[in-house]
Amino acid sequence: MATTDKAKNTAQQAKGKLKETVGKVSGDDKLRAEGKADQVKGNVKQAGEKLKDAFKK
């Protein structure tokens, strides 16, 4: 299950990066902000998964 969660988090980070880039290119500040927010969410979730893994060892 943790591997699936990590993959989802990585996908969310990638989606956020894509949104941010599209927003930057198109001049859409809202889309750019959404992209940054998605990246932050993915990073926080990924950190949580790493923390869980550290306690499992």
Secondary structure as UniProt FT lines:
FT   HELIX           2..26
FT   HELIX           29..56
//
